[in-house]
Amino acid sequence: MSLDLGFLLKRIFRKKSGDFFKLQSRLGYFFQDQALLKEALTHRSFCEERDSSYERLEFLGDSVIGLIISQFLYENFPQKTEGDLTKIKASLVSEITLAQVAQFISLGEYIRMSTEEEKAGGREKPSIISDAYEALVGALFLDGGLSPTKRMMEHHILSRISEITQDEAFRNHKGELLEYLQARGRRLPRYEVLEEEGPDHEKRFIIAVFIKGDEWGRGSGTTKKEAEQNAAKIALEKLKEKEKSNN
């Protein structure tokens, strides 16, 4: 009685891939060097003497993501200006976008972190899971090269460009505010944390944005970046309304 070849291969890959078998099945890619994948999924809070955190791979992955997205935008949007392409790219490489992709593949479940960080909600923190996704891209690039990395990026991000760029949640309000002020020769905005409350796993920040010493917007969020984005959105709306009323 012959055994099913697919079943045997699955058993072999499962043994080879260890705890990360399900993740790699979801990615559609099995690492030749499992140590690379292990490093990409190791938060600095977990590190021991023989372990490296994902920070170096995150550095590499950030550049690889930027390269793949920049090439895709250049080739597929010939009518867009450099400024337009920069805005689209900023949305696609933002912490918000990468964190959502990480959530889609349940990446947080596989990150190796300390018990304390896990109790503090580390597996759901956008800053951690977005960084881990960048590290995963860096590891895949080193293990398999550009082609499989592009395929994964196409599935996770590039196929969703319209959805991401049209969704209000993905807009870079800080970038838009900065661009608005620079175009009018105004001073750069300054962000200040007004309040920080709650335990580590339920932290909430209230941040205000100041222009020439005056407060123009105040936003809240579970991370400083989110609060700054919300503050910038309010400030931009107020500035545009004031400009409109003066014309």
FIFIKOL-423804 format. One record per residue (C-alpha): residue number from 1; z, x, y. Coordinates in steps of 0.25 Angstrom, whole numbers, plus 2048, in hexadecimal, padded with zeros to 3 digits. Last residue first. Layout:
! FIFIKOL-423804
<node k="NUM" pz="Z" px="X" py="Y"/>
...
! end
This chain:
! FIFIKOL-423804
<node k="247" pz="802" px="7D6" py="950"/>
<node k="246" pz="811" px="7D8" py="951"/>
<node k="245" pz="814" px="7CD" py="947"/>
<node k="244" pz="80B" px="7D4" py="93D"/>
<node k="243" pz="812" px="7E1" py="93F"/>
<node k="242" pz="81F" px="7DA" py="93D"/>
<node k="241" pz="81B" px="7D4" py="930"/>
<node k="240" pz="815" px="7E1" py="92B"/>
<node k="239" pz="822" px="7E8" py="92E"/>
<node k="238" pz="82A" px="7DD" py="927"/>
<node k="237" pz="822" px="7DD" py="91B"/>
<node k="236" pz="822" px="7EC" py="919"/>
<node k="235" pz="831" px="7EC" py="91B"/>
<node k="234" pz="833" px="7E2" py="910"/>
<node k="233" pz="82A" px="7E9" py="906"/>
<node k="232" pz="831" px="7F6" py="90A"/>
<node k="231" pz="83F" px="7F1" py="906"/>
<node k="230" pz="83A" px="7EB" py="8F9"/>
<node k="229" pz="834" px="7F9" py="8F6"/>
<node k="228" pz="840" px="800" py="8FA"/>
<node k="227" pz="849" px="7F7" py="8F1"/>
<node k="226" pz="840" px="7FA" py="8E5"/>
<node k="225" pz="840" px="809" py="8E7"/>
<node k="224" pz="84F" px="809" py="8E8"/>
<node k="223" pz="850" px="802" py="8DB"/>
<node k="222" pz="856" px="7F4" py="8D7"/>
<node k="221" pz="851" px="7EE" py="8E4"/>
<node k="220" pz="854" px="7EA" py="8F2"/>
<node k="219" pz="84C" px="7EA" py="8FF"/>
<node k="218" pz="84E" px="7EB" py="90E"/>
<node k="217" pz="843" px="7EC" py="918"/>
<node k="216" pz="840" px="7F0" py="927"/>
<node k="215" pz="84D" px="7F7" py="92B"/>
<node k="214" pz="84B" px="7FF" py="938"/>
<node k="213" pz="84D" px="80E" py="939"/>
<node k="212" pz="83F" px="811" py="93C"/>
<node k="211" pz="83B" px="80A" py="92F"/>
<node k="210" pz="846" px="806" py="925"/>
<node k="209" pz="845" px="801" py="917"/>
<node k="208" pz="852" px="7FB" py="911"/>
<node k="207" pz="856" px="7FD" py="903"/>
<node k="206" pz="85F" px="7F4" py="8FA"/>
<node k="205" pz="862" px="7F9" py="8EC"/>
<node k="204" pz="866" px="7F3" py="8DF"/>
<node k="203" pz="86C" px="7F9" py="8D3"/>
<node k="202" pz="86D" px="7F1" py="8C6"/>
<node k="201" pz="86E" px="7FC" py="8BC"/>
<node k="200" pz="875" px="805" py="8C5"/>
<node k="199" pz="880" px="7FB" py="8C9"/>
<node k="198" pz="87D" px="7F3" py="8D6"/>
<node k="197" pz="87B" px="7F6" py="8E5"/>
<node k="196" pz="873" px="800" py="8EE"/>
<node k="195" pz="872" px="7FB" py="8FC"/>
<node k="194" pz="86B" px="800" py="909"/>
<node k="193" pz="862" px="80A" py="903"/>
<node k="192" pz="858" px="80F" py="90E"/>
<node k="191" pz="849" px="810" py="90F"/>
<node k="190" pz="842" px="817" py="91A"/>
<node k="189" pz="834" px="813" py="91F"/>
<node k="188" pz="82B" px="81D" py="925"/>
<node k="187" pz="828" px="81C" py="934"/>
<node k="186" pz="81C" px="814" py="939"/>
<node k="185" pz="80F" px="819" py="93C"/>
<node k="184" pz="808" px="80C" py="939"/>
<node k="183" pz="801" px="810" py="92C"/>
<node k="182" pz="80D" px="818" py="928"/>
<node k="181" pz="816" px="80B" py="929"/>
<node k="180" pz="80D" px="803" py="920"/>
<node k="179" pz="80B" px="80E" py="916"/>
<node k="178" pz="81A" px="810" py="915"/>
<node k="177" pz="81C" px="801" py="913"/>
<node k="176" pz="811" px="800" py="908"/>
<node k="175" pz="817" px="80C" py="901"/>
<node k="174" pz="825" px="805" py="901"/>
<node k="173" pz="81F" px="7F8" py="8FD"/>
<node k="172" pz="818" px="7FE" py="8F0"/>
<node k="171" pz="814" px="7F1" py="8E9"/>
<node k="170" pz="817" px="7EF" py="8DB"/>
<node k="169" pz="820" px="7E3" py="8DC"/>
<node k="168" pz="815" px="7DC" py="8E4"/>
<node k="167" pz="80C" px="7DC" py="8D8"/>
<node k="166" pz="7FD" px="7DD" py="8DD"/>
<node k="165" pz="7FC" px="7EC" py="8DA"/>
<node k="164" pz="803" px="7EB" py="8CC"/>
<node k="163" pz="7FB" px="7E0" py="8C7"/>
<node k="162" pz="7EE" px="7E5" py="8CB"/>
<node k="161" pz="7F1" px="7F3" py="8C6"/>
<node k="160" pz="7F6" px="7EE" py="8B8"/>
<node k="159" pz="7EC" px="7F5" py="8AF"/>
<node k="158" pz="7EF" px="802" py="8B6"/>
<node k="157" pz="7FE" px="801" py="8B3"/>
<node k="156" pz="803" px="800" py="8A5"/>
<node k="155" pz="7F6" px="7FF" py="89D"/>
<node k="154" pz="7EE" px="809" py="8A5"/>
<node k="153" pz="7FA" px="812" py="8A6"/>
<node k="152" pz="7FB" px="813" py="897"/>
<node k="151" pz="7EC" px="815" py="896"/>
<node k="150" pz="7ED" px="820" py="8A1"/>
<node k="149" pz="7F8" px="827" py="899"/>
<node k="148" pz="7F0" px="827" py="88C"/>
<node k="147" pz="7E4" px="82E" py="893"/>
<node k="146" pz="7EC" px="838" py="89C"/>
<node k="145" pz="7F2" px="840" py="891"/>
<node k="144" pz="7FA" px="83D" py="884"/>
<node k="143" pz="807" px="843" py="885"/>
<node k="142" pz="808" px="849" py="893"/>
<node k="141" pz="802" px="83C" py="899"/>
<node k="140" pz="80B" px="833" py="890"/>
<node k="139" pz="817" px="83B" py="895"/>
<node k="138" pz="814" px="839" py="8A4"/>
<node k="137" pz="811" px="82B" py="8A2"/>
<node k="136" pz="81F" px="829" py="89B"/>
<node k="135" pz="825" px="831" py="8A6"/>
<node k="134" pz="81F" px="827" py="8B0"/>
<node k="133" pz="824" px="81B" py="8A8"/>
<node k="132" pz="832" px="822" py="8A8"/>
<node k="131" pz="832" px="822" py="8B7"/>
<node k="130" pz="82E" px="814" py="8B8"/>
<node k="129" pz="839" px="810" py="8AE"/>
<node k="128" pz="844" px="818" py="8B6"/>
<node k="127" pz="841" px="813" py="8C4"/>
<node k="126" pz="83E" px="805" py="8BF"/>
<node k="125" pz="84C" px="804" py="8B9"/>
<node k="124" pz="84C" px="7FC" py="8AC"/>
<node k="123" pz="850" px="806" py="8A2"/>
<node k="122" pz="85A" px="80C" py="8AC"/>
<node k="121" pz="862" px="7FF" py="8AD"/>
<node k="120" pz="86F" px="807" py="8B0"/>
<node k="119" pz="874" px="805" py="8A2"/>
<node k="118" pz="867" px="80D" py="89E"/>
<node k="117" pz="86B" px="818" py="8A8"/>
<node k="116" pz="879" px="819" py="8A2"/>
<node k="115" pz="874" px="819" py="894"/>
<node k="114" pz="86B" px="825" py="897"/>
<node k="113" pz="85C" px="824" py="897"/>
<node k="112" pz="851" px="825" py="88D"/>
<node k="111" pz="846" px="81B" py="891"/>
<node k="110" pz="840" px="813" py="886"/>
<node k="109" pz="844" px="805" py="88A"/>
<node k="108" pz="840" px="808" py="899"/>
<node k="107" pz="832" px="809" py="895"/>
<node k="106" pz="831" px="7FA" py="891"/>
<node k="105" pz="821" px="7FB" py="892"/>
<node k="104" pz="821" px="7F1" py="89D"/>
<node k="103" pz="82D" px="7F6" py="8A3"/>
<node k="102" pz="827" px="804" py="8A5"/>
<node k="101" pz="81B" px="7FD" py="8AC"/>
<node k="100" pz="824" px="7F5" py="8B5"/>
<node k="99" pz="82B" px="802" py="8B9"/>
<node k="98" pz="81E" px="809" py="8BB"/>
<node k="97" pz="81A" px="7FE" py="8C5"/>
<node k="96" pz="827" px="7FE" py="8CC"/>
<node k="95" pz="828" px="80D" py="8CD"/>
<node k="94" pz="81B" px="80D" py="8D4"/>
<node k="93" pz="80E" px="814" py="8CE"/>
<node k="92" pz="806" px="808" py="8CE"/>
<node k="91" pz="80A" px="803" py="8DC"/>
<node k="90" pz="808" px="811" py="8E2"/>
<node k="89" pz="7FA" px="812" py="8DB"/>
<node k="88" pz="7F6" px="805" py="8E2"/>
<node k="87" pz="7FA" px="80A" py="8F0"/>
<node k="86" pz="7F3" px="817" py="8EE"/>
<node k="85" pz="7E6" px="811" py="8E9"/>
<node k="84" pz="7E6" px="808" py="8F6"/>
<node k="83" pz="7E9" px="814" py="8FF"/>
<node k="82" pz="7DE" px="81C" py="8F8"/>
<node k="81" pz="7D4" px="811" py="8FA"/>
<node k="80" pz="7D0" px="807" py="8EF"/>
<node k="79" pz="7C2" px="804" py="8ED"/>
<node k="78" pz="7C1" px="80D" py="8E0"/>
<node k="77" pz="7CC" px="806" py="8D9"/>
<node k="76" pz="7CB" px="809" py="8CB"/>
<node k="75" pz="7C8" px="818" py="8CA"/>
<node k="74" pz="7D2" px="81C" py="8D5"/>
<node k="73" pz="7DD" px="812" py="8D0"/>
<node k="72" pz="7DC" px="818" py="8C2"/>
<node k="71" pz="7DC" px="826" py="8C7"/>
<node k="70" pz="7E9" px="823" py="8D0"/>
<node k="69" pz="7F0" px="81C" py="8C4"/>
<node k="68" pz="7EE" px="827" py="8BA"/>
<node k="67" pz="7F2" px="832" py="8C4"/>
<node k="66" pz="7FE" px="82B" py="8C9"/>
<node k="65" pz="803" px="828" py="8BB"/>
<node k="64" pz="801" px="836" py="8B7"/>
<node k="63" pz="808" px="83B" py="8C3"/>
<node k="62" pz="815" px="832" py="8C1"/>
<node k="61" pz="814" px="836" py="8B2"/>
<node k="60" pz="816" px="844" py="8B5"/>
<node k="59" pz="822" px="842" py="8BD"/>
<node k="58" pz="828" px="838" py="8B3"/>
<node k="57" pz="825" px="842" py="8A8"/>
<node k="56" pz="82F" px="84C" py="8B0"/>
<node k="55" pz="839" px="841" py="8B2"/>
<node k="54" pz="839" px="83C" py="8A4"/>
<node k="53" pz="846" px="842" py="8A0"/>
<node k="52" pz="847" px="84F" py="897"/>
<node k="51" pz="850" px="84F" py="88B"/>
<node k="50" pz="856" px="85C" py="885"/>
<node k="49" pz="862" px="85D" py="88D"/>
<node k="48" pz="864" px="84E" py="88E"/>
<node k="47" pz="85D" px="844" py="897"/>
<node k="46" pz="861" px="835" py="896"/>
<node k="45" pz="863" px="833" py="8A5"/>
<node k="44" pz="856" px="83A" py="8A8"/>
<node k="43" pz="84E" px="82F" py="8A2"/>
<node k="42" pz="847" px="832" py="895"/>
<node k="41" pz="83A" px="82A" py="892"/>
<node k="40" pz="830" px="834" py="896"/>
<node k="39" pz="838" px="83F" py="88E"/>
<node k="38" pz="837" px="837" py="882"/>
<node k="37" pz="828" px="834" py="884"/>
<node k="36" pz="826" px="843" py="885"/>
<node k="35" pz="82E" px="846" py="879"/>
<node k="34" pz="825" px="83C" py="871"/>
<node k="33" pz="81A" px="846" py="872"/>
<node k="32" pz="80E" px="83F" py="86B"/>
<node k="31" pz="811" px="833" py="873"/>
<node k="30" pz="80D" px="825" py="86E"/>
<node k="29" pz="804" px="81D" py="877"/>
<node k="28" pz="802" px="80E" py="877"/>
<node k="27" pz="80D" px="80C" py="882"/>
<node k="26" pz="813" px="801" py="87B"/>
<node k="25" pz="813" px="809" py="86E"/>
<node k="24" pz="819" px="815" py="875"/>
<node k="23" pz="824" px="80C" py="87A"/>
<node k="22" pz="827" px="807" py="86C"/>
<node k="21" pz="827" px="815" py="866"/>
<node k="20" pz="830" px="81B" py="870"/>
<node k="19" pz="83D" px="81C" py="867"/>
<node k="18" pz="835" px="825" py="85D"/>
<node k="17" pz="827" px="828" py="860"/>
<node k="16" pz="824" px="830" py="853"/>
<node k="15" pz="82B" px="826" py="84A"/>
<node k="14" pz="824" px="81A" py="850"/>
<node k="13" pz="817" px="821" py="850"/>
<node k="12" pz="818" px="824" py="841"/>
<node k="11" pz="81C" px="815" py="83E"/>
<node k="10" pz="811" px="810" py="847"/>
<node k="9" pz="807" px="819" py="840"/>
<node k="8" pz="80C" px="813" py="832"/>
<node k="7" pz="80B" px="805" py="837"/>
<node k="6" pz="7FD" px="807" py="83C"/>
<node k="5" pz="7F9" px="80D" py="82F"/>
<node k="4" pz="7FD" px="801" py="827"/>
<node k="3" pz="804" px="806" py="81A"/>
<node k="2" pz="7FB" px="807" py="80D"/>
<node k="1" pz="800" px="800" py="800"/>
! end
